[in-house]
Amino acid sequence: MVFNSAYQVVRKQSVAVGKQQGAVLAISLIMLLLLTLIGVSGSQLAGLEEKMAGNLNEKNIAFQAAEAALATVEDSLTAPPIFSDTGLGGFYTEVSAVDLSRATLTQDEFWLTNPNVARLPLNTLSVPSAYFIIQELSSVCLGICQPGSPVNVNYYRVTVRASGHQANHSVILQSVFAVPAF
């Protein structure tokens, strides 16, 4: 009898196994697919964030290079340079024959192909160089200005373009700098 009841238990289990239709397997595969999709999208997001951080770093390096070049050029303006209408050596007069509008200064061709743009080597930021131009602006006298009184201050517009380690990240800075006339 014991044998007969054991046979019936095994037979009932085999019948129950035969009636299963794989619902657990299907649900497990769907869950596995969902987890795979979450993992793939997470890795793609991490890659995108890494690219964004790299671009921000390059932009910061370009900005620091432009600021360093701007400070260097402003420090070099203690003695008035010689300005020309064509911008020889990067020194342009206020009424220059060359278009120095904002639209022109934001074009890479102006900085990279113009022979009258000065190049400033930057060795401190591991950036090869920056480009600059200086435009002479109208000078004014400070205090009580009588006709024919000497000019006390010379104004210059300094425009600098610098790139990061990659050429596609560039920053253009511009400042108006006042130098006392002696």
Secondary structure, DSSP 8 states (H G I E B T S, - for coil): -HHHHHHHHHHHHHHHHHH---HHHHHHHHHHHHHHHHHHHHHHHHHHHHHHHHHHHHHHHHHHHHHHHHHHHHHGGGS----BTT-GGGEE-TT-SS---HHHHT-HHHHHH-TTSEEEE--TTS--EEEEEEEE---B--SS--TT----EEEEEEEEEEE-SSTT-EEEEEEEEEEE--
